[in-house]
């Protein structure tokens, strides 16, 4: 029986390695079709993770307004646009050039909103998971969620966990877009 399990484990490991190679080939193929293969294979541009975190907060705070941020693929500079705000430098005329600038998604596009709160509740406060799910089926969920976290003395843990998950999502986004996150 142990031999059978070992054989199955070895076959699964081989299959897993094959699937990883298939995914890498698929990614390379998609990048080639999108015209980004050369960019992805060239030296990656460093971008400050702190600048990305600030830009993400800016974009998220302006939800529903005309806020956006981009990263210059050549320099790693983060560019911001704040709708009617004059506090930010004018954007380059070629900001829509995907080969030069990549737009930064908002928290929702990163899956850092409701799914993140539900995952935290599931893993850190399992006794409250159903209650948190119910909260997020109505407006004002985050205020009620944070009240619950305070009652369970988990607000600091939530903020730390949310920050870690945000940094991880930004690192993955950088890698996917030919950028290198610099701490």
PyMOL commands that place a pseudoatom at each C-alpha (Angstrom):
pseudoatom trace, name=CA, resn=UNK, resi=1, chain=A, elem=C, hetatm=0, pos=[0.000, 0.000, 0.000]
pseudoatom trace, name=CA, resn=UNK, resi=2, chain=A, elem=C, hetatm=0, pos=[2.857, 2.390, 0.821]
pseudoatom trace, name=CA, resn=UNK, resi=3, chain=A, elem=C, hetatm=0, pos=[4.425, 1.644, -2.583]
pseudoatom trace, name=CA, resn=UNK, resi=4, chain=A, elem=C, hetatm=0, pos=[1.128, 2.487, -4.294]
pseudoatom trace, name=CA, resn=UNK, resi=5, chain=A, elem=C, hetatm=0, pos=[0.919, 5.780, -2.438]
pseudoatom trace, name=CA, resn=UNK, resi=6, chain=A, elem=C, hetatm=0, pos=[4.502, 6.628, -3.355]
pseudoatom trace, name=CA, resn=UNK, resi=7, chain=A, elem=C, hetatm=0, pos=[3.842, 5.843, -7.010]
pseudoatom trace, name=CA, resn=UNK, resi=8, chain=A, elem=C, hetatm=0, pos=[0.725, 8.023, -7.007]
pseudoatom trace, name=CA, resn=UNK, resi=9, chain=A, elem=C, hetatm=0, pos=[2.638, 10.823, -5.310]
pseudoatom trace, name=CA, resn=UNK, resi=10, chain=A, elem=C, hetatm=0, pos=[5.414, 10.635, -7.908]
pseudoatom trace, name=CA, resn=UNK, resi=11, chain=A, elem=C, hetatm=0, pos=[2.862, 10.695, -10.752]
pseudoatom trace, name=CA, resn=UNK, resi=12, chain=A, elem=C, hetatm=0, pos=[1.145, 13.716, -9.193]
pseudoatom trace, name=CA, resn=UNK, resi=13, chain=A, elem=C, hetatm=0, pos=[4.479, 15.519, -8.847]
pseudoatom trace, name=CA, resn=UNK, resi=14, chain=A, elem=C, hetatm=0, pos=[5.262, 14.848, -12.512]
pseudoatom trace, name=CA, resn=UNK, resi=15, chain=A, elem=C, hetatm=0, pos=[1.799, 16.009, -13.561]
pseudoatom trace, name=CA, resn=UNK, resi=16, chain=A, elem=C, hetatm=0, pos=[2.172, 19.125, -11.396]
pseudoatom trace, name=CA, resn=UNK, resi=17, chain=A, elem=C, hetatm=0, pos=[5.546, 19.965, -12.994]
pseudoatom trace, name=CA, resn=UNK, resi=18, chain=A, elem=C, hetatm=0, pos=[4.036, 19.477, -16.457]
pseudoatom trace, name=CA, resn=UNK, resi=19, chain=A, elem=C, hetatm=0, pos=[1.116, 21.782, -15.643]
pseudoatom trace, name=CA, resn=UNK, resi=20, chain=A, elem=C, hetatm=0, pos=[3.495, 24.460, -14.336]
pseudoatom trace, name=CA, resn=UNK, resi=21, chain=A, elem=C, hetatm=0, pos=[5.487, 24.248, -17.562]
pseudoatom trace, name=CA, resn=UNK, resi=22, chain=A, elem=C, hetatm=0, pos=[2.247, 24.441, -19.579]
pseudoatom trace, name=CA, resn=UNK, resi=23, chain=A, elem=C, hetatm=0, pos=[1.210, 27.562, -17.655]
pseudoatom trace, name=CA, resn=UNK, resi=24, chain=A, elem=C, hetatm=0, pos=[4.595, 29.186, -18.234]
pseudoatom trace, name=CA, resn=UNK, resi=25, chain=A, elem=C, hetatm=0, pos=[4.343, 28.428, -21.961]
pseudoatom trace, name=CA, resn=UNK, resi=26, chain=A, elem=C, hetatm=0, pos=[0.790, 29.791, -22.071]
pseudoatom trace, name=CA, resn=UNK, resi=27, chain=A, elem=C, hetatm=0, pos=[1.886, 32.998, -20.313]
pseudoatom trace, name=CA, resn=UNK, resi=28, chain=A, elem=C, hetatm=0, pos=[4.759, 33.426, -22.764]
pseudoatom trace, name=CA, resn=UNK, resi=29, chain=A, elem=C, hetatm=0, pos=[2.405, 32.851, -25.692]
pseudoatom trace, name=CA, resn=UNK, resi=30, chain=A, elem=C, hetatm=0, pos=[-0.117, 35.380, -24.391]
pseudoatom trace, name=CA, resn=UNK, resi=31, chain=A, elem=C, hetatm=0, pos=[2.609, 37.954, -23.811]
pseudoatom trace, name=CA, resn=UNK, resi=32, chain=A, elem=C, hetatm=0, pos=[3.872, 37.428, -27.357]
pseudoatom trace, name=CA, resn=UNK, resi=33, chain=A, elem=C, hetatm=0, pos=[0.369, 37.878, -28.761]
pseudoatom trace, name=CA, resn=UNK, resi=34, chain=A, elem=C, hetatm=0, pos=[-0.074, 41.043, -26.716]
pseudoatom trace, name=CA, resn=UNK, resi=35, chain=A, elem=C, hetatm=0, pos=[3.277, 42.351, -27.947]
pseudoatom trace, name=CA, resn=UNK, resi=36, chain=A, elem=C, hetatm=0, pos=[4.692, 42.383, -24.424]
pseudoatom trace, name=CA, resn=UNK, resi=37, chain=A, elem=C, hetatm=0, pos=[7.081, 39.418, -24.696]
pseudoatom trace, name=CA, resn=UNK, resi=38, chain=A, elem=C, hetatm=0, pos=[10.123, 41.581, -25.306]
pseudoatom trace, name=CA, resn=UNK, resi=39, chain=A, elem=C, hetatm=0, pos=[9.185, 43.787, -22.358]
pseudoatom trace, name=CA, resn=UNK, resi=40, chain=A, elem=C, hetatm=0, pos=[8.639, 40.815, -20.059]
pseudoatom trace, name=CA, resn=UNK, resi=41, chain=A, elem=C, hetatm=0, pos=[11.912, 39.224, -21.058]
pseudoatom trace, name=CA, resn=UNK, resi=42, chain=A, elem=C, hetatm=0, pos=[13.944, 42.416, -20.843]
pseudoatom trace, name=CA, resn=UNK, resi=43, chain=A, elem=C, hetatm=0, pos=[15.341, 43.952, -17.667]
pseudoatom trace, name=CA, resn=UNK, resi=44, chain=A, elem=C, hetatm=0, pos=[12.455, 44.654, -15.351]
pseudoatom trace, name=CA, resn=UNK, resi=45, chain=A, elem=C, hetatm=0, pos=[11.961, 48.208, -14.152]
pseudoatom trace, name=CA, resn=UNK, resi=46, chain=A, elem=C, hetatm=0, pos=[12.055, 48.709, -10.379]
pseudoatom trace, name=CA, resn=UNK, resi=47, chain=A, elem=C, hetatm=0, pos=[9.117, 50.532, -8.790]
pseudoatom trace, name=CA, resn=UNK, resi=48, chain=A, elem=C, hetatm=0, pos=[8.886, 51.497, -5.125]
pseudoatom trace, name=CA, resn=UNK, resi=49, chain=A, elem=C, hetatm=0, pos=[6.331, 49.357, -3.326]
pseudoatom trace, name=CA, resn=UNK, resi=50, chain=A, elem=C, hetatm=0, pos=[5.542, 52.261, -0.982]
pseudoatom trace, name=CA, resn=UNK, resi=51, chain=A, elem=C, hetatm=0, pos=[4.700, 54.471, -3.975]
pseudoatom trace, name=CA, resn=UNK, resi=52, chain=A, elem=C, hetatm=0, pos=[2.348, 51.785, -5.284]
pseudoatom trace, name=CA, resn=UNK, resi=53, chain=A, elem=C, hetatm=0, pos=[0.673, 51.456, -1.879]
pseudoatom trace, name=CA, resn=UNK, resi=54, chain=A, elem=C, hetatm=0, pos=[0.149, 55.229, -1.734]
pseudoatom trace, name=CA, resn=UNK, resi=55, chain=A, elem=C, hetatm=0, pos=[-1.220, 55.281, -5.286]
pseudoatom trace, name=CA, resn=UNK, resi=56, chain=A, elem=C, hetatm=0, pos=[-3.577, 52.411, -4.507]
pseudoatom trace, name=CA, resn=UNK, resi=57, chain=A, elem=C, hetatm=0, pos=[-4.919, 54.292, -1.475]
pseudoatom trace, name=CA, resn=UNK, resi=58, chain=A, elem=C, hetatm=0, pos=[-5.354, 57.392, -3.646]
pseudoatom trace, name=CA, resn=UNK, resi=59, chain=A, elem=C, hetatm=0, pos=[-7.215, 55.488, -6.365]
pseudoatom trace, name=CA, resn=UNK, resi=60, chain=A, elem=C, hetatm=0, pos=[-9.359, 53.662, -3.820]
pseudoatom trace, name=CA, resn=UNK, resi=61, chain=A, elem=C, hetatm=0, pos=[-10.194, 56.851, -1.892]
pseudoatom trace, name=CA, resn=UNK, resi=62, chain=A, elem=C, hetatm=0, pos=[-11.396, 58.421, -5.127]
pseudoatom trace, name=CA, resn=UNK, resi=63, chain=A, elem=C, hetatm=0, pos=[-13.735, 55.586, -6.100]
pseudoatom trace, name=CA, resn=UNK, resi=64, chain=A, elem=C, hetatm=0, pos=[-16.588, 57.039, -8.079]
pseudoatom trace, name=CA, resn=UNK, resi=65, chain=A, elem=C, hetatm=0, pos=[-14.502, 60.081, -8.980]
pseudoatom trace, name=CA, resn=UNK, resi=66, chain=A, elem=C, hetatm=0, pos=[-11.978, 60.562, -11.743]
pseudoatom trace, name=CA, resn=UNK, resi=67, chain=A, elem=C, hetatm=0, pos=[-8.905, 59.194, -9.949]
pseudoatom trace, name=CA, resn=UNK, resi=68, chain=A, elem=C, hetatm=0, pos=[-6.300, 56.935, -11.494]
pseudoatom trace, name=CA, resn=UNK, resi=69, chain=A, elem=C, hetatm=0, pos=[-2.624, 56.032, -11.288]
pseudoatom trace, name=CA, resn=UNK, resi=70, chain=A, elem=C, hetatm=0, pos=[-0.130, 54.608, -13.767]
pseudoatom trace, name=CA, resn=UNK, resi=71, chain=A, elem=C, hetatm=0, pos=[3.413, 53.272, -13.591]
pseudoatom trace, name=CA, resn=UNK, resi=72, chain=A, elem=C, hetatm=0, pos=[5.926, 54.253, -16.234]
pseudoatom trace, name=CA, resn=UNK, resi=73, chain=A, elem=C, hetatm=0, pos=[7.455, 51.043, -17.565]
pseudoatom trace, name=CA, resn=UNK, resi=74, chain=A, elem=C, hetatm=0, pos=[10.702, 52.855, -18.413]
pseudoatom trace, name=CA, resn=UNK, resi=75, chain=A, elem=C, hetatm=0, pos=[11.394, 54.703, -15.154]
pseudoatom trace, name=CA, resn=UNK, resi=76, chain=A, elem=C, hetatm=0, pos=[9.177, 53.058, -12.519]
pseudoatom trace, name=CA, resn=UNK, resi=77, chain=A, elem=C, hetatm=0, pos=[7.680, 56.457, -11.666]
pseudoatom trace, name=CA, resn=UNK, resi=78, chain=A, elem=C, hetatm=0, pos=[4.110, 56.415, -10.390]
pseudoatom trace, name=CA, resn=UNK, resi=79, chain=A, elem=C, hetatm=0, pos=[1.857, 59.003, -12.042]
pseudoatom trace, name=CA, resn=UNK, resi=80, chain=A, elem=C, hetatm=0, pos=[-1.423, 60.130, -10.465]
pseudoatom trace, name=CA, resn=UNK, resi=81, chain=A, elem=C, hetatm=0, pos=[-4.538, 61.785, -11.801]
pseudoatom trace, name=CA, resn=UNK, resi=82, chain=A, elem=C, hetatm=0, pos=[-7.075, 63.272, -9.435]
pseudoatom trace, name=CA, resn=UNK, resi=83, chain=A, elem=C, hetatm=0, pos=[-9.924, 64.466, -11.599]
pseudoatom trace, name=CA, resn=UNK, resi=84, chain=A, elem=C, hetatm=0, pos=[-10.370, 68.193, -11.014]
pseudoatom trace, name=CA, resn=UNK, resi=85, chain=A, elem=C, hetatm=0, pos=[-7.386, 68.423, -8.681]
pseudoatom trace, name=CA, resn=UNK, resi=86, chain=A, elem=C, hetatm=0, pos=[-4.613, 70.785, -9.689]
pseudoatom trace, name=CA, resn=UNK, resi=87, chain=A, elem=C, hetatm=0, pos=[-2.264, 69.390, -7.028]
pseudoatom trace, name=CA, resn=UNK, resi=88, chain=A, elem=C, hetatm=0, pos=[-0.883, 66.740, -9.361]
pseudoatom trace, name=CA, resn=UNK, resi=89, chain=A, elem=C, hetatm=0, pos=[1.446, 67.242, -12.323]
pseudoatom trace, name=CA, resn=UNK, resi=90, chain=A, elem=C, hetatm=0, pos=[-0.188, 67.061, -15.764]
pseudoatom trace, name=CA, resn=UNK, resi=91, chain=A, elem=C, hetatm=0, pos=[-0.187, 63.589, -17.298]
pseudoatom trace, name=CA, resn=UNK, resi=92, chain=A, elem=C, hetatm=0, pos=[1.929, 62.839, -20.362]
pseudoatom trace, name=CA, resn=UNK, resi=93, chain=A, elem=C, hetatm=0, pos=[-0.009, 63.025, -23.618]
pseudoatom trace, name=CA, resn=UNK, resi=94, chain=A, elem=C, hetatm=0, pos=[0.791, 59.358, -24.326]
pseudoatom trace, name=CA, resn=UNK, resi=95, chain=A, elem=C, hetatm=0, pos=[-0.518, 58.047, -20.959]
pseudoatom trace, name=CA, resn=UNK, resi=96, chain=A, elem=C, hetatm=0, pos=[-2.743, 55.569, -22.830]
pseudoatom trace, name=CA, resn=UNK, resi=97, chain=A, elem=C, hetatm=0, pos=[0.291, 53.944, -24.486]
pseudoatom trace, name=CA, resn=UNK, resi=98, chain=A, elem=C, hetatm=0, pos=[0.292, 50.471, -22.871]
pseudoatom trace, name=CA, resn=UNK, resi=99, chain=A, elem=C, hetatm=0, pos=[3.899, 49.898, -23.878]
pseudoatom trace, name=CA, resn=UNK, resi=100, chain=A, elem=C, hetatm=0, pos=[5.014, 52.900, -21.792]
pseudoatom trace, name=CA, resn=UNK, resi=101, chain=A, elem=C, hetatm=0, pos=[2.461, 53.102, -18.950]
pseudoatom trace, name=CA, resn=UNK, resi=102, chain=A, elem=C, hetatm=0, pos=[0.507, 50.492, -17.042]
pseudoatom trace, name=CA, resn=UNK, resi=103, chain=A, elem=C, hetatm=0, pos=[-2.631, 51.546, -15.139]
pseudoatom trace, name=CA, resn=UNK, resi=104, chain=A, elem=C, hetatm=0, pos=[-2.845, 50.579, -11.476]
pseudoatom trace, name=CA, resn=UNK, resi=105, chain=A, elem=C, hetatm=0, pos=[-6.079, 48.712, -10.673]
pseudoatom trace, name=CA, resn=UNK, resi=106, chain=A, elem=C, hetatm=0, pos=[-8.156, 49.636, -7.637]
pseudoatom trace, name=CA, resn=UNK, resi=107, chain=A, elem=C, hetatm=0, pos=[-8.531, 47.457, -4.526]
pseudoatom trace, name=CA, resn=UNK, resi=108, chain=A, elem=C, hetatm=0, pos=[-11.687, 45.840, -5.851]
pseudoatom trace, name=CA, resn=UNK, resi=109, chain=A, elem=C, hetatm=0, pos=[-9.911, 44.735, -9.030]
pseudoatom trace, name=CA, resn=UNK, resi=110, chain=A, elem=C, hetatm=0, pos=[-7.153, 43.249, -6.865]
pseudoatom trace, name=CA, resn=UNK, resi=111, chain=A, elem=C, hetatm=0, pos=[-9.745, 41.351, -4.821]
pseudoatom trace, name=CA, resn=UNK, resi=112, chain=A, elem=C, hetatm=0, pos=[-8.789, 43.329, -1.730]
pseudoatom trace, name=CA, resn=UNK, resi=113, chain=A, elem=C, hetatm=0, pos=[-12.286, 44.396, -0.722]
pseudoatom trace, name=CA, resn=UNK, resi=114, chain=A, elem=C, hetatm=0, pos=[-15.053, 42.094, 0.387]
pseudoatom trace, name=CA, resn=UNK, resi=115, chain=A, elem=C, hetatm=0, pos=[-13.201, 38.844, -0.521]
pseudoatom trace, name=CA, resn=UNK, resi=116, chain=A, elem=C, hetatm=0, pos=[-10.277, 39.861, 1.672]
pseudoatom trace, name=CA, resn=UNK, resi=117, chain=A, elem=C, hetatm=0, pos=[-12.517, 40.648, 4.648]
pseudoatom trace, name=CA, resn=UNK, resi=118, chain=A, elem=C, hetatm=0, pos=[-14.335, 37.326, 4.238]
pseudoatom trace, name=CA, resn=UNK, resi=119, chain=A, elem=C, hetatm=0, pos=[-11.043, 35.431, 4.045]
pseudoatom trace, name=CA, resn=UNK, resi=120, chain=A, elem=C, hetatm=0, pos=[-9.809, 37.148, 7.194]
pseudoatom trace, name=CA, resn=UNK, resi=121, chain=A, elem=C, hetatm=0, pos=[-13.009, 36.250, 9.033]
pseudoatom trace, name=CA, resn=UNK, resi=122, chain=A, elem=C, hetatm=0, pos=[-12.845, 32.657, 7.773]
pseudoatom trace, name=CA, resn=UNK, resi=123, chain=A, elem=C, hetatm=0, pos=[-9.241, 32.149, 8.858]
pseudoatom trace, name=CA, resn=UNK, resi=124, chain=A, elem=C, hetatm=0, pos=[-8.889, 34.435, 11.884]
pseudoatom trace, name=CA, resn=UNK, resi=125, chain=A, elem=C, hetatm=0, pos=[-12.419, 34.635, 13.353]
pseudoatom trace, name=CA, resn=UNK, resi=126, chain=A, elem=C, hetatm=0, pos=[-14.135, 31.432, 12.190]
pseudoatom trace, name=CA, resn=UNK, resi=127, chain=A, elem=C, hetatm=0, pos=[-16.845, 31.702, 14.854]
pseudoatom trace, name=CA, resn=UNK, resi=128, chain=A, elem=C, hetatm=0, pos=[-17.891, 35.031, 13.286]
pseudoatom trace, name=CA, resn=UNK, resi=129, chain=A, elem=C, hetatm=0, pos=[-17.650, 33.990, 9.637]
pseudoatom trace, name=CA, resn=UNK, resi=130, chain=A, elem=C, hetatm=0, pos=[-21.395, 33.640, 9.007]
pseudoatom trace, name=CA, resn=UNK, resi=131, chain=A, elem=C, hetatm=0, pos=[-22.054, 36.954, 10.740]
pseudoatom trace, name=CA, resn=UNK, resi=132, chain=A, elem=C, hetatm=0, pos=[-19.432, 38.678, 8.550]
pseudoatom trace, name=CA, resn=UNK, resi=133, chain=A, elem=C, hetatm=0, pos=[-20.938, 37.115, 5.419]
pseudoatom trace, name=CA, resn=UNK, resi=134, chain=A, elem=C, hetatm=0, pos=[-24.315, 38.528, 6.418]
pseudoatom trace, name=CA, resn=UNK, resi=135, chain=A, elem=C, hetatm=0, pos=[-22.753, 41.961, 7.021]
pseudoatom trace, name=CA, resn=UNK, resi=136, chain=A, elem=C, hetatm=0, pos=[-21.368, 42.087, 3.511]
pseudoatom trace, name=CA, resn=UNK, resi=137, chain=A, elem=C, hetatm=0, pos=[-24.772, 41.464, 1.956]
pseudoatom trace, name=CA, resn=UNK, resi=138, chain=A, elem=C, hetatm=0, pos=[-25.853, 44.998, 2.984]
pseudoatom trace, name=CA, resn=UNK, resi=139, chain=A, elem=C, hetatm=0, pos=[-24.588, 48.551, 2.649]
pseudoatom trace, name=CA, resn=UNK, resi=140, chain=A, elem=C, hetatm=0, pos=[-22.286, 49.832, 5.378]
pseudoatom trace, name=CA, resn=UNK, resi=141, chain=A, elem=C, hetatm=0, pos=[-20.589, 46.472, 5.764]
pseudoatom trace, name=CA, resn=UNK, resi=142, chain=A, elem=C, hetatm=0, pos=[-17.098, 47.798, 6.445]
pseudoatom trace, name=CA, resn=UNK, resi=143, chain=A, elem=C, hetatm=0, pos=[-18.217, 49.940, 9.388]
pseudoatom trace, name=CA, resn=UNK, resi=144, chain=A, elem=C, hetatm=0, pos=[-20.011, 46.954, 10.944]
pseudoatom trace, name=CA, resn=UNK, resi=145, chain=A, elem=C, hetatm=0, pos=[-17.049, 44.684, 10.135]
pseudoatom trace, name=CA, resn=UNK, resi=146, chain=A, elem=C, hetatm=0, pos=[-14.626, 47.040, 11.868]
pseudoatom trace, name=CA, resn=UNK, resi=147, chain=A, elem=C, hetatm=0, pos=[-16.947, 47.298, 14.874]
pseudoatom trace, name=CA, resn=UNK, resi=148, chain=A, elem=C, hetatm=0, pos=[-16.933, 43.516, 15.105]
pseudoatom trace, name=CA, resn=UNK, resi=149, chain=A, elem=C, hetatm=0, pos=[-13.130, 43.485, 14.840]
pseudoatom trace, name=CA, resn=UNK, resi=150, chain=A, elem=C, hetatm=0, pos=[-12.887, 45.994, 17.687]
pseudoatom trace, name=CA, resn=UNK, resi=151, chain=A, elem=C, hetatm=0, pos=[-15.222, 43.920, 19.871]
pseudoatom trace, name=CA, resn=UNK, resi=152, chain=A, elem=C, hetatm=0, pos=[-13.006, 40.880, 19.237]
pseudoatom trace, name=CA, resn=UNK, resi=153, chain=A, elem=C, hetatm=0, pos=[-9.794, 42.884, 19.690]
pseudoatom trace, name=CA, resn=UNK, resi=154, chain=A, elem=C, hetatm=0, pos=[-8.750, 41.971, 16.147]
pseudoatom trace, name=CA, resn=UNK, resi=155, chain=A, elem=C, hetatm=0, pos=[-8.636, 45.380, 14.464]
pseudoatom trace, name=CA, resn=UNK, resi=156, chain=A, elem=C, hetatm=0, pos=[-4.827, 45.644, 14.612]
pseudoatom trace, name=CA, resn=UNK, resi=157, chain=A, elem=C, hetatm=0, pos=[-4.475, 42.089, 13.304]
pseudoatom trace, name=CA, resn=UNK, resi=158, chain=A, elem=C, hetatm=0, pos=[-6.862, 42.965, 10.452]
pseudoatom trace, name=CA, resn=UNK, resi=159, chain=A, elem=C, hetatm=0, pos=[-4.878, 46.077, 9.501]
pseudoatom trace, name=CA, resn=UNK, resi=160, chain=A, elem=C, hetatm=0, pos=[-1.618, 44.133, 9.523]
pseudoatom trace, name=CA, resn=UNK, resi=161, chain=A, elem=C, hetatm=0, pos=[-3.091, 41.260, 7.515]
pseudoatom trace, name=CA, resn=UNK, resi=162, chain=A, elem=C, hetatm=0, pos=[-4.739, 43.638, 5.022]
pseudoatom trace, name=CA, resn=UNK, resi=163, chain=A, elem=C, hetatm=0, pos=[-1.415, 45.466, 4.520]
pseudoatom trace, name=CA, resn=UNK, resi=164, chain=A, elem=C, hetatm=0, pos=[0.445, 42.184, 3.941]
pseudoatom trace, name=CA, resn=UNK, resi=165, chain=A, elem=C, hetatm=0, pos=[-2.157, 40.975, 1.445]
pseudoatom trace, name=CA, resn=UNK, resi=166, chain=A, elem=C, hetatm=0, pos=[-2.079, 44.334, -0.339]
pseudoatom trace, name=CA, resn=UNK, resi=167, chain=A, elem=C, hetatm=0, pos=[1.716, 44.249, -0.649]
pseudoatom trace, name=CA, resn=UNK, resi=168, chain=A, elem=C, hetatm=0, pos=[1.544, 40.671, -1.952]
pseudoatom trace, name=CA, resn=UNK, resi=169, chain=A, elem=C, hetatm=0, pos=[-1.076, 41.627, -4.561]
pseudoatom trace, name=CA, resn=UNK, resi=170, chain=A, elem=C, hetatm=0, pos=[1.058, 44.593, -5.655]
pseudoatom trace, name=CA, resn=UNK, resi=171, chain=A, elem=C, hetatm=0, pos=[4.169, 42.405, -5.922]
pseudoatom trace, name=CA, resn=UNK, resi=172, chain=A, elem=C, hetatm=0, pos=[2.298, 39.919, -8.116]
pseudoatom trace, name=CA, resn=UNK, resi=173, chain=A, elem=C, hetatm=0, pos=[0.889, 42.761, -10.213]
pseudoatom trace, name=CA, resn=UNK, resi=174, chain=A, elem=C, hetatm=0, pos=[4.414, 44.131, -10.707]
pseudoatom trace, name=CA, resn=UNK, resi=175, chain=A, elem=C, hetatm=0, pos=[5.707, 40.756, -11.840]
pseudoatom trace, name=CA, resn=UNK, resi=176, chain=A, elem=C, hetatm=0, pos=[2.765, 40.315, -14.221]
pseudoatom trace, name=CA, resn=UNK, resi=177, chain=A, elem=C, hetatm=0, pos=[3.501, 43.730, -15.738]
pseudoatom trace, name=CA, resn=UNK, resi=178, chain=A, elem=C, hetatm=0, pos=[7.270, 43.491, -16.173]
pseudoatom trace, name=CA, resn=UNK, resi=179, chain=A, elem=C, hetatm=0, pos=[8.091, 45.566, -13.094]
pseudoatom trace, name=CA, resn=UNK, resi=180, chain=A, elem=C, hetatm=0, pos=[10.190, 44.757, -10.051]
pseudoatom trace, name=CA, resn=UNK, resi=181, chain=A, elem=C, hetatm=0, pos=[8.798, 45.810, -6.666]
pseudoatom trace, name=CA, resn=UNK, resi=182, chain=A, elem=C, hetatm=0, pos=[11.439, 47.577, -4.611]
pseudoatom trace, name=CA, resn=UNK, resi=183, chain=A, elem=C, hetatm=0, pos=[10.887, 47.726, -0.845]
for i in range(1, 183): cmd.bond("trace and resi %d" % i, "trace and resi %d" % (i + 1))
show_as sticks, trace
zoom trace
